[in-house]
Amino acid sequence: MYEYEKEILETFLKLQGQLFDEPVAETLEEADEFLGDCMATVVDSAKEVREYFEESGADVDGMSMEELLDASEVFALSDGRYLIVEA
C-alpha cells in the first residue's frame, strides 16, 4: 500500500515537470517513495497553502493567492486539495 493516495501520486507523476527539469519518478511506487522522502504535504484548501508557507518561514507577504497557487511546488488536486512538494 502507498503512503500517499493514488490520485496524489498520479497527479505528481503527470505534473512533476513544473518543479523538475528531469523526471524524478516514473512509477507510482517511485513517486510515493520520492514524496515520502521529501515529506510532501497535502493541505485541504488554498488558505492552508498560505498557512503552510508562512509556518515554514517563507516570505509570502504581498503575494496573491493566485501567485501562491502558481508556485512550482504546489500541485492542485482534482478534489480541491493541494500537494506541496519542497525539493
C-alpha positions in Angstrom: 0.0 0.0 0.0 1.1 3.5 -0.7 1.7 6.3 1.9 0.0 8.8 -0.5 -3.3 8.3 -2.2 -3.2 7.0 -5.8 -4.7 10.3 -7.2 -1.9 12.3 -5.5 0.7 10.0 -7.0 -0.8 10.2 -10.5 -1.1 14.0 -10.3 2.6 14.3 -9.2 3.7 11.9 -12.0 1.8 13.9 -14.6 2.9 17.4 -13.4 6.4 16.9 -11.9 7.8 18.8 -14.8 6.6 22.0 -13.3 9.1 21.6 -10.5 11.9 19.5 -12.0 13.7 19.6 -15.3 14.1 15.8 -15.4 11.5 13.3 -14.1 12.2 12.2 -10.5 9.8 9.3 -10.7 8.3 7.1 -13.4 6.0 4.8 -11.5 3.5 5.1 -8.6 6.0 3.3 -6.3 8.8 5.8 -7.2 6.5 8.8 -6.8 5.4 7.5 -3.4 8.9 7.0 -2.2 10.1 10.4 -3.5 7.2 12.2 -1.9 7.8 10.4 1.4 11.5 11.2 1.3 10.9 14.9 0.8 8.0 14.9 3.3 5.5 16.3 0.8 2.3 17.7 2.4 -1.3 17.6 1.4 -3.5 20.5 2.5 -7.2 20.9 2.2 -7.5 24.4 0.9 -5.8 27.4 -0.7 -5.8 29.1 2.7 -3.9 26.2 4.1 -1.3 26.6 1.3 -0.6 30.1 2.6 -0.5 28.9 6.2 1.9 26.2 5.2 4.4 28.6 3.6 4.0 31.1 6.5 4.7 28.4 9.0 7.8 27.2 7.1 9.2 30.7 7.2 8.7 31.7 3.5 8.1 35.4 2.9 4.6 35.3 1.3 3.6 38.8 2.4 2.2 40.7 -0.5 1.8 37.5 -2.6 -1.7 37.0 -4.0 -3.4 33.6 -3.6 -3.0 33.1 -7.3 0.7 33.6 -7.1 1.0 31.1 -4.2 -1.1 28.5 -6.0 1.0 29.0 -9.2 4.3 28.2 -7.3 6.1 25.4 -8.9 6.0 23.3 -5.7 2.2 23.5 -5.4 0.2 20.8 -7.3 -3.6 21.3 -7.4 -5.5 18.0 -6.9 -8.9 17.4 -8.6 -10.8 17.4 -5.3 -9.7 20.9 -4.3 -6.8 19.9 -2.1 -3.2 20.8 -2.8 0.1 18.8 -2.7 3.1 20.8 -1.7 6.5 19.4 -2.6 9.6 21.1 -1.3 12.6 19.7 -3.2 
